[in-house]
Amino acid sequence: MQLLKGKKIVLCVTGSVAAIEAPKLARELRRCGASVFCVMSKSAGKIIRPGVLEWASDLSLIHISEPTRPLYTSYAVFCLKK
């Protein structure tokens, strides 16, 4: 079922233990029809490999060395305008 068909979702992953669930979440969102854009902090890269999120979202990954709310917000607005 394509419940999220045509929807755009920005998945921001930071360095917490929950980061290991991000690829599963991205795949499920894609299965429901959404386009998933991933943003990953440097600390998240210590927990999961960037390539895993690229595979899960089927899109290029954006790395942010120091995550801040304005950067995430700016990227979300950029993705949603595509």
Protein Blocks (a to p, Z undefined) as FASTA:
>chain_A
ZZkgoiacdddddddfklmmmmmmmmmmmmnopacdddddfklmmmpcfklmmmmnopac
dddfbacfklmmmmmmmmmmZZ
